[in-house]
């Protein structure tokens, strides 16, 4: 879903508690990419800006490339590596995790209804 939402081969995101995050230039528009998550984007140019699961304890994720200082957000973990394209080869030394590895994540994701139609 991140590939479709970003239009890229992966989505580079940085996460934090929503309490530690603030929009500094306007407010994005949001698209419910599924029944469990919303993605923020610039209403004027379409730039993907954020991702957040719709649950009280969820972290807020912002696209690294949209930050004023992307160099301050190093990659520390890769998620969703099951969708990695076979010709993508970088960050091999960065810890990685498949989507839904834990039982709790599997239970949560089993409820997902994708709103990013491929039709």
MOVEN-V687223 format. One record per residue. D_LAST is the distance of its C-alpha to the last C-alpha in Angstrom with 1 decimal. Layout:
D_LAST
D_LAST
This chain:
14.4
17.2
16.0
12.6
14.8
17.6
16.0
18.8
19.7
21.1
22.0
25.8
26.8
30.2
30.8
33.6
34.5
33.2
37.0
37.5
34.8
35.0
33.1
35.8
34.2
32.4
29.7
26.0
23.2
21.1
17.5
17.1
14.6
15.5
18.2
20.6
20.3
20.3
19.9
22.3
21.8
24.0
23.4
25.1
23.7
20.6
22.3
21.1
24.3
24.1
22.8
24.4
24.0
25.0
28.3
31.9
32.8
29.7
30.3
28.9
27.3
27.4
26.0
29.1
28.5
28.6
32.0
35.3
36.7
34.1
37.0
38.1
35.0
35.5
33.1
34.8
32.1
28.7
26.1
23.1
24.6
22.7
19.8
22.4
21.7
24.6
26.0
26.3
30.0
31.6
32.9
33.9
36.8
34.8
34.4
30.9
29.1
26.2
23.9
25.4
28.7
30.8
30.9
30.5
27.3
25.9
26.8
25.2
21.9
21.8
21.2
18.1
15.0
12.2
11.0
9.0
5.4
3.8
0.0
